[in-house]
Each structure stands twice: as C-alpha cells, then as structure tokens.
C-alpha cells in the first residue's frame, strides 16, 4: 500500500508539473521573454525543491510552488481588449426589443484566401415569429474524429444567421489545438452570414462540410436562439476563457440547449466529428428515412471547383448535388 501511494504521489506530481509548465507556456503573459522565463522556472523550481530538501522539506517547497501557480491561474482574467486577429476583432452584440432581435456586427467577410480577405459587417433585425428552421453544420479539415460544429437559424424571408462558438485568437499567436486546454483563448461567438461562416470552409479552405436539418420544435428553436443571443451580449461585458475539453464549440451548443449532463459527456461530443451521429440517434435530425451513413453522404455540401460565395449561397448549398 505504501508503494502504491508513493507511486500515485509521483504520478500526480508529474501531472501537475506538466500542466503548470504548459499553462505558463501557452499563457497570455507578456512580453514573450517573461512567459518563456516563467515556463523554464516552473520545472526548475520543482527540481530545486528536491535538491534542497535537506534544508527545506520538499513537501513544503512543492506546496508553496503550486499554491503560487494555482493562485495565479485561477485568478488570471479573460479580457476583451487584446490585439485580436482580424476575423475576431469585432464581436457581435445582441439586444431584444419585444419579438425582434437586433444583432450588431453580423460578419460577412469576402475571402480570397484564408489570409487575404475584406472585412465587412452589417446590423440586422430578426423577428422571432419568422424563425422557421435550424441546421447543424459540421466541418472537417482532417480525418473523421474532430470537426467544427455550429448552428444556422433560418427565417421565412430566406435569410440565415449562422452562430459559431470559436476561439478568439490574438494576432501574435498561431492557432494551436493544445493551447485551447489552457488560458490562451477567450470564447468568441461569431454571428455571421452563411456566405462567410460556411463559405470560407467550403470554397476557400476546401473542408468537408455537412449540413443537417434539425427537427426541434418552434419553441425549442426559439429558446436556443434566445440563449445564444443572451450569451453573445454577456460576453461583451464579461469575457470567458475557451477550453477545448470543457467549453468548446460542441459543448457550448449543448449548454445553450440546456442538455442533460449524460449527453454533454457522451464520447461523440468530446470527439466532435461524431456529433451528428449522436444527434441522429437522439432523433434530432431530419432523416428522410435514411441510415446515418446515407444521410451523411446526402448532407455533404459539394461546390464547383472555382466557386465563390455569392448572394444566393444559402439557397445554392440547400440544392445539393452529388458529383
């Protein structure tokens, strides 16, 4: 038993050291020289605690080191005033006036490449009584395991409002999937025209994108939209950290939908590439009598080789053609 407890203690020490070192490396501490110095100092100080245990007991030294780390990490505040990458520079905001939702800064960029684009935003009003459909979008860039998942709300006049929960990246940092496990990205709710949010994935990045129709009731669709709008407004006042494991693009949807915890912890949520499969099994997708593999094939968005998102983009992607 003593050896077992000793082994468990060493395991947690290694785990805590790795987490603290990575958290410092992927932190937003500036300047970079200070961030790198703290990253090196963390494991060095832990090693020094063992080397100096003849003078100061190692447990006391280690406790001090980790108390300092967790004191910093748990009070490290998310912010809205960083030097953001262009597509995250201007957050959306939302307000409700009776049955009309007013959304500021609906993103509608014109992309030539992933790095070359013309920023454009517009403000728009959406009448809740005109909310007529809800689509689930999954976009794959490598393999089948991980996908970006977001929603698009359709209205009777043909407009669609795409809402995506993403990492808010600073200009100075390249995207890193590992960084999302630590305090590196703030949470960012993109409110966008489908020409932007879906079009950049189908036509510019050439990702594999699937569009599924959700079968939620009108009341459930409205509650979900209102939850999104409330969170969009809240984040303008109170920023929050993004977390790849606990608060990401997929878990955020389930949070907004007030889903039960057994669904939030389903492995197909954690491995977001299988989220549509979970929705199928829960009876949330319009299936047309198809098995999920057949529905997935029928739901893929195929675009002409040199297509660019135009004014009829939303209509075009709903007239699917199999190549």
C-alpha positions as CSV (number, residue, x, y, z in Angstrom):
1,X,0.0,0.0,0.0
2,X,2.8,2.4,0.9
3,X,4.5,1.8,-2.5
4,X,1.1,2.3,-4.3
5,X,0.6,5.6,-2.5
6,X,4.1,6.6,-3.3
7,X,3.6,5.8,-7.0
8,X,0.3,7.8,-7.0
9,X,2.0,10.7,-5.4
10,X,4.7,10.7,-8.1
11,X,2.1,10.4,-10.9
12,X,0.2,13.5,-9.6
13,X,3.4,15.4,-9.2
14,X,4.5,14.8,-12.8
15,X,1.0,15.6,-14.0
16,X,0.8,18.8,-12.0
17,X,4.3,19.8,-13.2
18,X,3.4,19.2,-16.8
19,X,0.1,21.1,-16.5
20,X,1.7,24.1,-14.8
21,X,4.6,24.2,-17.3
22,X,2.2,24.0,-20.3
23,X,-0.2,26.6,-18.8
24,X,2.7,29.1,-18.4
25,X,4.0,28.4,-21.9
26,X,0.5,28.8,-23.5
27,X,-0.4,31.7,-21.3
28,X,-1.0,35.3,-22.4
29,X,1.7,36.7,-20.2
30,X,3.7,39.4,-21.9
31,X,6.4,40.0,-23.1
32,X,7.3,36.7,-24.5
33,X,10.7,36.7,-22.7
34,X,8.8,36.8,-19.4
35,X,6.5,34.0,-20.5
36,X,9.3,31.7,-21.6
37,X,11.3,32.5,-18.4
38,X,8.4,31.5,-16.2
39,X,7.9,28.4,-18.3
40,X,11.5,27.4,-17.6
41,X,11.4,28.5,-13.9
42,X,8.4,26.2,-13.1
43,X,10.0,22.8,-13.6
44,X,13.4,24.2,-12.5
45,X,11.9,25.3,-9.1
46,X,10.3,21.9,-8.6
47,X,13.6,20.2,-9.3
48,X,15.3,22.6,-6.9
49,X,12.7,21.6,-4.2
50,X,14.0,18.1,-4.3
51,X,17.7,19.1,-4.4
52,X,17.3,21.4,-1.5
53,X,15.2,19.1,0.7
54,X,18.0,18.8,3.2
55,X,17.4,22.5,4.1
56,X,13.6,22.8,3.4
57,X,11.3,19.8,3.4
58,X,10.3,19.0,-0.2
59,X,6.5,18.9,0.6
60,X,6.6,22.4,2.0
61,X,8.5,23.8,-1.1
62,X,6.2,22.0,-3.5
63,X,3.1,23.2,-1.7
64,X,4.4,26.8,-1.9
65,X,5.2,26.5,-5.7
66,X,1.8,25.0,-6.5
67,X,-0.1,27.5,-4.3
68,X,1.6,30.3,-6.2
69,X,0.8,28.7,-9.5
70,X,-2.9,28.0,-8.8
71,X,-3.3,31.4,-7.2
72,X,-2.2,32.9,-10.5
73,X,-4.0,30.5,-12.8
74,X,-7.4,30.7,-11.1
75,X,-7.4,34.5,-10.9
76,X,-5.9,35.0,-14.4
77,X,-8.7,37.1,-16.0
78,X,-10.0,36.7,-19.6
79,X,-10.1,40.0,-21.5
80,X,-11.8,41.8,-24.4
81,X,-9.0,44.3,-25.1
82,X,-6.2,42.3,-26.7
83,X,-4.7,42.8,-30.2
84,X,-7.0,40.3,-32.0
85,X,-6.6,38.5,-35.3
86,X,-8.8,40.3,-38.0
87,X,-11.7,37.8,-38.0
88,X,-12.1,38.2,-34.3
89,X,-11.5,41.9,-33.9
90,X,-15.1,43.0,-33.7
91,X,-17.5,40.9,-31.6
92,X,-21.2,40.7,-32.2
93,X,-23.7,42.1,-29.8
94,X,-27.4,41.4,-29.4
95,X,-30.5,43.0,-27.9
96,X,-34.1,42.0,-27.8
97,X,-36.9,44.5,-28.5
98,X,-40.2,42.7,-28.0
99,X,-40.2,39.9,-30.5
100,X,-37.4,41.4,-32.6
101,X,-33.8,40.5,-32.1
102,X,-31.3,43.2,-33.1
103,X,-27.8,42.0,-33.8
104,X,-24.9,44.2,-34.4
105,X,-21.8,43.2,-36.3
106,X,-23.0,40.3,-38.3
107,X,-19.8,39.2,-40.0
108,X,-19.8,38.9,-43.8
109,X,-16.2,38.9,-45.0
110,X,-15.2,38.5,-48.6
111,X,-12.4,35.9,-48.7
112,X,-9.9,35.5,-51.5
113,X,-7.6,33.2,-49.4
114,X,-7.6,32.3,-45.7
115,X,-5.3,35.2,-45.0
116,X,-6.5,37.7,-47.7
117,X,-10.0,39.0,-47.1
118,X,-12.0,42.2,-47.0
119,X,-13.8,42.7,-43.6
120,X,-17.4,43.6,-43.7
121,X,-20.1,43.7,-41.0
122,X,-23.8,44.6,-41.0
123,X,-26.5,45.1,-38.4
124,X,-29.8,43.2,-38.8
125,X,-33.1,42.7,-37.2
126,X,-34.6,39.2,-36.9
127,X,-38.3,38.7,-36.0
128,X,-38.6,35.6,-33.7
129,X,-42.0,34.9,-35.2
130,X,-40.3,34.4,-38.6
131,X,-37.8,31.8,-37.3
132,X,-38.5,28.7,-39.5
133,X,-35.6,26.3,-39.4
134,X,-32.4,25.2,-37.7
135,X,-29.5,23.5,-39.3
136,X,-26.5,21.7,-37.8
137,X,-23.2,22.3,-39.6
138,X,-20.1,20.1,-39.2
139,X,-16.9,20.9,-40.9
140,X,-13.9,18.5,-41.2
141,X,-10.4,19.6,-42.0
142,X,-8.5,16.3,-41.2
143,X,-9.9,12.8,-40.5
144,X,-13.3,11.9,-39.1
145,X,-12.6,12.4,-35.3
146,X,-12.7,16.1,-34.9
147,X,-15.0,18.7,-36.6
148,X,-16.0,22.2,-36.0
149,X,-19.7,22.2,-35.2
150,X,-22.1,25.2,-35.3
151,X,-25.7,26.1,-36.0
152,X,-27.6,28.2,-38.6
153,X,-31.0,29.7,-37.9
154,X,-33.3,30.1,-40.9
155,X,-36.0,32.7,-41.3
156,X,-39.1,32.9,-43.5
157,X,-37.6,35.7,-45.7
158,X,-34.8,33.3,-46.8
159,X,-32.1,34.8,-44.5
160,X,-29.9,32.6,-42.4
161,X,-28.0,33.6,-39.3
162,X,-25.0,31.3,-38.6
163,X,-23.8,31.2,-35.0
164,X,-20.4,29.6,-34.2
165,X,-18.6,29.2,-30.8
166,X,-14.9,29.7,-31.5
167,X,-11.5,30.6,-30.0
168,X,-10.7,34.3,-30.1
169,X,-7.1,34.3,-31.3
170,X,-4.6,37.1,-30.9
171,X,-2.5,38.3,-33.8
172,X,0.7,37.3,-32.2
173,X,-0.2,33.6,-31.8
174,X,-0.7,31.0,-34.4
175,X,-3.6,28.6,-33.8
176,X,-2.8,25.6,-31.6
177,X,-5.2,22.9,-30.6
178,X,-3.1,22.2,-27.4
179,X,-3.3,25.8,-26.3
180,X,-7.1,25.5,-26.1
181,X,-6.7,23.3,-23.0
182,X,-5.2,26.3,-21.0
183,X,-5.9,30.0,-20.6
184,X,-4.9,31.0,-24.1
185,X,-8.1,31.8,-26.0
186,X,-11.1,33.7,-25.0
187,X,-14.5,32.4,-26.1
188,X,-15.9,34.1,-29.2
189,X,-19.4,33.8,-30.6
190,X,-19.3,34.5,-34.3
191,X,-22.7,35.8,-35.7
192,X,-22.3,35.6,-39.4
193,X,-23.8,35.4,-42.8
194,X,-23.6,31.9,-44.2
195,X,-21.6,33.2,-47.1
196,X,-18.9,34.0,-44.5
197,X,-19.1,31.2,-41.9
198,X,-19.9,28.3,-44.2
199,X,-18.5,29.7,-47.5
200,X,-14.9,30.2,-46.2
201,X,-14.9,26.5,-45.3
202,X,-16.4,25.1,-48.5
203,X,-14.9,27.4,-51.1
204,X,-11.7,28.7,-49.5
205,X,-10.4,26.2,-47.1
206,X,-11.9,23.3,-49.1
207,X,-13.0,21.5,-45.9
208,X,-15.6,18.7,-45.9
209,X,-18.8,20.4,-44.8
210,X,-22.1,18.8,-43.9
211,X,-25.5,20.5,-43.4
212,X,-28.2,18.6,-41.4
213,X,-31.7,19.9,-40.7
214,X,-32.6,19.7,-37.0
215,X,-36.2,18.7,-36.1
216,X,-36.5,20.8,-32.9
217,X,-40.0,22.3,-32.2
218,X,-40.5,26.0,-33.0
219,X,-40.5,26.7,-29.2
220,X,-37.2,24.8,-28.7
221,X,-35.6,26.6,-31.7
222,X,-36.6,30.0,-30.3
223,X,-35.3,29.1,-26.8
224,X,-32.0,28.1,-28.3
225,X,-31.7,31.3,-30.3
226,X,-32.5,33.4,-27.3
227,X,-29.9,31.6,-25.2
228,X,-27.3,32.3,-27.9
229,X,-28.2,36.0,-28.0
230,X,-28.1,36.3,-24.3
231,X,-24.6,34.8,-24.2
232,X,-23.4,37.0,-27.1
233,X,-24.4,40.0,-25.1
234,X,-22.9,38.7,-21.8
235,X,-19.5,38.1,-23.4
236,X,-19.3,41.7,-24.5
237,X,-19.5,42.6,-20.8
238,X,-17.9,39.6,-19.1
239,X,-15.4,37.7,-21.3
240,X,-14.7,34.0,-20.6
241,X,-11.9,31.5,-21.3
242,X,-12.4,28.9,-24.0
243,X,-11.5,25.3,-23.1
244,X,-11.0,22.6,-25.6
245,X,-12.2,19.9,-23.2
246,X,-15.0,21.6,-21.1
247,X,-16.2,24.6,-23.0
248,X,-15.8,24.2,-26.8
249,X,-17.8,24.6,-29.9
250,X,-19.9,21.5,-29.3
251,X,-20.3,21.5,-25.5
252,X,-21.3,25.2,-25.9
253,X,-24.2,24.2,-28.1
254,X,-25.4,21.7,-25.5
255,X,-25.0,24.3,-22.8
256,X,-27.1,26.7,-24.7
257,X,-29.7,24.0,-25.3
258,X,-29.7,23.1,-21.6
259,X,-29.0,19.5,-22.5
260,X,-28.7,16.9,-19.7
261,X,-25.2,16.0,-18.5
262,X,-25.3,12.5,-19.9
263,X,-25.5,14.0,-23.4
264,X,-22.8,16.6,-22.7
265,X,-20.4,13.8,-21.6
266,X,-21.1,11.5,-24.5
267,X,-17.9,10.5,-26.3
268,X,-19.4,11.7,-29.5
269,X,-19.5,15.2,-28.0
270,X,-15.9,15.0,-26.8
271,X,-14.9,13.7,-30.3
272,X,-16.9,16.3,-32.1
273,X,-16.6,14.7,-35.5
274,X,-19.3,12.2,-34.4
275,X,-21.7,14.9,-33.0
276,X,-24.1,14.5,-36.0
277,X,-24.2,10.7,-35.3
278,X,-25.3,11.5,-31.7
279,X,-28.0,13.9,-32.9
280,X,-29.2,11.2,-35.3
281,X,-29.5,8.6,-32.5
282,X,-31.4,11.1,-30.4
283,X,-33.9,11.7,-33.2
284,X,-32.9,15.3,-33.7
285,X,-32.1,15.1,-37.4
286,X,-34.5,15.1,-40.4
287,X,-33.5,11.7,-41.8
288,X,-35.8,11.2,-44.8
289,X,-35.8,7.6,-43.8
290,X,-32.1,7.2,-44.4
291,X,-29.5,5.4,-42.3
292,X,-26.9,7.7,-40.8
293,X,-24.1,6.8,-43.3
294,X,-26.5,7.5,-46.2
295,X,-27.8,10.7,-44.5
296,X,-24.2,11.9,-44.0
297,X,-23.4,11.3,-47.6
298,X,-26.6,13.2,-48.8
299,X,-25.9,16.1,-46.4
300,X,-22.4,16.9,-47.7
301,X,-22.1,20.3,-49.4
302,X,-20.5,19.9,-52.8
303,X,-19.4,23.2,-54.5
304,X,-18.0,23.8,-58.0
305,X,-14.1,23.8,-58.1
306,X,-13.8,27.6,-58.5
307,X,-17.0,28.6,-56.6
308,X,-17.1,31.8,-54.5
309,X,-19.9,32.5,-52.0
310,X,-22.4,34.8,-53.7
311,X,-25.7,36.4,-52.8
312,X,-27.5,33.1,-53.4
313,X,-25.1,31.0,-51.4
314,X,-27.6,29.9,-48.8
315,X,-30.1,28.8,-51.5
316,X,-27.3,27.1,-53.5
317,X,-26.0,24.9,-50.7
318,X,-29.5,23.7,-50.0
319,X,-29.8,22.5,-53.6
320,X,-27.3,19.7,-53.1
321,X,-25.8,17.9,-56.0
322,X,-23.7,14.7,-55.8
323,X,-20.7,14.9,-58.0
